[in-house]
Amino acid sequence: MHCPFCRHPDSRVVDSRTTDDGTSIRRRRQCPDCTRRFTTVETCSLMVVKRSGVTEPFSRTKVINGVRKACQGRPVTEDALAQLGQRVEEAVRATGSAELTTHDVGLAILGPLRELDLVAYLRFASVYRAFDSLEDFEAAIEELRTGPGGDDERPDARPEGEGGSTGAPEVPVPATAAD
């Protein structure tokens, strides 16, 4: 590590600490030539391979911005989006891979987003999975109704008789083993 003050090509580590979130290491260094101290932050690089073949660093901000579009008009707070971004980053780093595809990142987003807001999940999934017909939407909605976290376990499920009535008859949902 070059000293930022005198450009000496070496430095001595005086102190090392992990950051609060545990994703990087903060090191205090001292130059043996000019004796000035400076701080460096080390992080493990995580690269994302896009469909075009271009590789770029993983960005939690890009994840949050993409999910924010799906959550537009939904009761989702900025704190909830930040937590989702952190969960996604932790999930992709936990794979242990230095390179991921955009598909892998999308899969990591779908789980936490489903827990956060089902409508936003459906919006995101419709773009991510490239829905091109009503049948695709119907299949995704049926999956939400019958899959894990579906039915009355949904965070936005309303008690019977509270708003959201369209006048259409309710479709019975078969009981699952978890019921």
Secondary structure, DSSP 8 states (H G I E B T S, - for coil): ---TTT--S--EEEEEEE-TTSSEEEEEEE-TTT--EEEEEEE---EEE-TTS-EEE--HHHHHHHHHHHTTTSS--HHHHHHHHHHHHHHHHHT--SEEEHHHHHHHHHHHHHHH-HHHHHHHHHHHTT--SHHHHHHHHHHHHHSTT-GGGSTT---TTSS---SS--------TT-
